[in-house]
Amino acid sequence: MASSGLKFVVLLGTVRENNLGSRAAKFVTGYLRKKGFAVTLLDPVELDLPLLKKPFHFYKDPSEIPKVLKDTNKVIADADAFVVITAEYNHCMPPGLTNLMDHFPIKSYKYRPSGIVSYSMGSFGGVRASMQARSLLGEIGSPSVSTIFAIPTIQKALSEEGEPLDERMESGVERLVKELEWYATALKKHREAEGLPQ
């Protein structure tokens, strides 16, 4: 059981009907909670954000910021680590993921590490999309750890309830979370001791 008090935010990256990402989200969030972490799932379907026209940080009058943006920005800004779950559409990250993430300023993500979970129905597990996610996460100041948890043939690897059907699921998520916890703990201690660069 984790005792670090870390807050994890899981960003689910698809709004497609009958998508399989919800299986990965259930599995990952369930694993994190089982380890004792505080977990918030940001699902773009539930948030129902519009196509990006005016992000959080473009509002000059804070009183005009929609509640969903205020609440979601606070969740992101309070996180100690992020887990991004990405599908692969046409060898790319899905637009639902970038639309969600781009609604919020870099400073809300910065100086916290991230981990990437990618998946596909094919044999490559979404690794091409994960490379794009790694680039985006580095640019917003939330560098991803070296381990990527790729899930090929997700329809055979996880049940609709997010239960593992493949023994590699447990070992894969464990490897990712161990590394991410180490970085999240180190950076949290440094933020608390030294603050953020000005």
C-alpha positions as CSV (number, residue, x, y, z in Angstrom):
1,M,0.0,0.0,0.0
2,A,1.4,3.4,-1.0
3,S,1.9,5.8,1.8
4,S,3.2,8.8,-0.1
5,G,-0.2,10.6,-0.4
6,L,0.4,11.2,-4.1
7,K,-2.4,12.5,-6.2
8,F,-2.7,11.0,-9.7
9,V,-4.7,12.4,-12.5
10,V,-5.6,10.0,-15.3
11,L,-6.4,11.6,-18.6
12,L,-8.5,9.4,-20.9
13,G,-8.0,10.3,-24.6
14,T,-10.9,9.3,-26.7
15,V,-14.5,10.3,-27.2
16,R,-15.2,7.7,-30.0
17,E,-18.4,5.6,-29.5
18,N,-17.8,2.1,-28.2
19,N,-14.2,3.0,-27.6
20,L,-11.9,0.5,-25.7
21,G,-10.1,3.2,-23.8
22,S,-12.6,2.9,-20.9
23,R,-11.2,-0.6,-20.3
24,A,-7.7,0.7,-19.9
25,A,-9.0,3.6,-17.7
26,K,-10.8,1.2,-15.4
27,F,-7.8,-1.1,-15.1
28,V,-5.3,1.7,-14.5
29,T,-7.4,3.7,-12.0
30,G,-8.3,0.5,-10.2
31,Y,-4.6,-0.4,-9.9
32,L,-3.6,3.0,-8.6
33,R,-6.4,3.0,-6.0
34,K,-5.5,-0.5,-4.9
35,K,-2.0,0.9,-4.3
36,G,-3.4,3.6,-2.1
37,F,-3.0,6.7,-4.3
38,A,-5.7,9.4,-4.7
39,V,-6.9,9.2,-8.3
40,T,-9.1,11.4,-10.4
41,L,-10.1,10.4,-13.9
42,L,-10.6,13.1,-16.5
43,D,-12.9,11.6,-19.2
44,P,-13.5,14.0,-22.2
45,V,-16.9,12.4,-22.7
46,E,-18.0,13.3,-19.2
47,L,-16.4,16.8,-19.3
48,D,-17.9,17.5,-22.7
49,L,-15.6,20.3,-23.5
50,P,-16.2,22.1,-26.9
51,L,-13.7,22.1,-29.7
52,L,-11.0,24.4,-28.4
53,K,-11.8,28.1,-29.0
54,K,-11.0,29.8,-25.7
55,P,-8.8,27.9,-23.2
56,F,-8.8,28.6,-19.5
57,H,-5.9,31.0,-19.6
58,F,-7.4,33.2,-22.4
59,Y,-10.1,34.6,-20.1
60,K,-9.1,38.0,-18.9
61,D,-12.0,38.1,-16.4
62,P,-11.8,35.1,-14.0
63,S,-15.5,35.4,-13.3
64,E,-16.3,34.5,-16.9
65,I,-14.4,31.2,-16.8
66,P,-16.9,28.3,-17.1
67,K,-17.2,26.2,-14.0
68,V,-16.1,23.0,-15.8
69,L,-12.8,24.7,-16.8
70,K,-12.2,26.1,-13.3
71,D,-12.9,22.7,-11.6
72,T,-10.8,20.7,-14.1
73,N,-7.9,23.2,-14.0
74,K,-7.8,22.9,-10.2
75,V,-7.7,19.1,-10.4
76,I,-4.8,19.3,-12.9
77,A,-2.9,21.9,-10.9
78,D,-3.2,19.9,-7.7
79,A,-1.9,16.7,-9.2
80,D,1.5,15.2,-8.3
81,A,1.6,13.0,-11.5
82,F,-0.3,12.3,-14.6
83,V,-1.2,9.1,-16.5
84,V,-2.2,9.7,-20.1
85,I,-4.2,7.0,-21.8
86,T,-4.0,7.3,-25.6
87,A,-5.5,5.4,-28.4
88,E,-3.9,5.5,-31.9
89,Y,-6.0,6.9,-34.7
90,N,-4.3,7.0,-38.1
91,H,-1.0,6.6,-36.4
92,C,-1.7,9.7,-34.2
93,M,-3.0,10.7,-30.8
94,P,-6.8,11.1,-30.8
95,P,-8.1,14.6,-31.1
96,G,-10.2,14.2,-27.9
97,L,-7.0,13.9,-25.9
98,T,-5.2,17.0,-27.3
99,N,-8.5,19.0,-27.1
100,L,-8.8,18.2,-23.4
101,M,-5.2,19.0,-22.6
102,D,-4.9,22.1,-24.6
103,H,-7.8,23.8,-22.7
104,F,-5.4,24.3,-19.8
105,P,-2.2,26.3,-19.3
106,I,1.3,24.9,-19.2
107,K,1.7,26.1,-15.6
108,S,-1.0,23.7,-14.5
109,Y,1.0,20.7,-15.7
110,K,4.5,21.9,-15.1
111,Y,7.1,20.3,-12.8
112,R,5.0,17.1,-12.4
113,P,6.0,13.8,-14.2
114,S,3.8,11.7,-16.4
115,G,3.4,8.2,-17.6
116,I,1.9,7.0,-20.9
117,V,-0.5,4.1,-21.5
118,S,-1.2,3.4,-25.1
119,Y,-3.4,0.8,-26.7
120,S,-4.8,-0.5,-30.0
121,M,-6.7,-3.4,-31.3
122,G,-3.7,-4.4,-33.4
123,S,-0.3,-5.8,-32.5
124,F,1.6,-2.5,-31.9
125,G,-0.3,-1.3,-28.9
126,G,-0.5,2.4,-30.0
127,V,3.2,3.0,-29.6
128,R,3.3,5.6,-32.5
129,A,0.7,7.7,-30.6
130,S,2.7,7.3,-27.4
131,M,5.7,8.9,-29.1
132,Q,3.5,11.9,-29.9
133,A,2.2,12.0,-26.4
134,R,5.8,12.0,-25.1
135,S,6.6,15.0,-27.2
136,L,3.5,16.9,-26.0
137,L,4.1,16.1,-22.4
138,G,7.7,17.3,-22.5
139,E,6.6,20.5,-24.1
140,I,4.1,21.3,-21.3
141,G,6.6,20.6,-18.6
142,S,5.4,17.2,-17.6
143,P,8.1,14.9,-18.9
144,S,7.1,11.2,-19.3
145,V,9.0,8.5,-17.5
146,S,11.0,6.1,-19.7
147,T,8.6,3.2,-19.3
148,I,5.6,3.1,-21.6
149,F,2.8,0.7,-20.9
150,A,1.6,-0.4,-24.3
151,I,-1.5,-2.7,-24.6
152,P,-1.8,-4.5,-28.0
153,T,-5.0,-6.3,-28.9
154,I,-6.7,-4.5,-25.9
155,Q,-10.0,-6.3,-26.7
156,K,-8.3,-9.5,-25.7
157,A,-6.2,-8.1,-22.9
158,L,-8.9,-6.4,-20.8
159,S,-12.6,-7.1,-20.1
160,E,-15.3,-4.5,-20.5
161,E,-15.0,-4.1,-16.7
162,G,-11.3,-3.5,-16.9
163,E,-10.3,-6.8,-15.6
164,P,-7.0,-8.2,-16.9
165,L,-7.3,-11.2,-19.3
166,D,-3.6,-11.3,-19.9
167,E,-1.0,-11.9,-17.2
168,R,1.2,-9.2,-18.7
169,M,-1.3,-6.5,-17.7
170,E,-0.3,-6.5,-14.1
171,S,3.4,-6.6,-14.7
172,G,3.1,-3.8,-17.3
173,V,1.2,-1.4,-15.1
174,E,3.3,-2.2,-12.1
175,R,6.5,-1.3,-13.9
176,L,5.1,2.0,-15.1
177,V,3.6,3.0,-11.8
178,K,6.8,2.2,-9.8
179,E,8.9,4.5,-11.9
180,L,6.3,7.2,-12.0
181,E,5.8,7.1,-8.2
182,W,9.6,7.5,-7.7
183,Y,9.7,10.6,-9.9
184,A,6.5,12.0,-8.5
185,T,7.7,11.6,-4.9
186,A,11.1,13.3,-5.7
187,L,9.5,16.2,-7.5
188,K,6.8,16.7,-4.8
189,K,9.5,16.9,-2.1
190,H,11.5,19.4,-4.1
191,R,8.5,21.6,-4.8
192,E,7.6,21.6,-1.2
193,A,11.2,22.3,-0.1
194,E,12.3,24.8,-2.8
195,G,9.1,26.0,-4.5
196,L,8.9,26.5,-8.2
197,P,11.4,28.5,-10.3
198,Q,10.3,32.2,-10.8
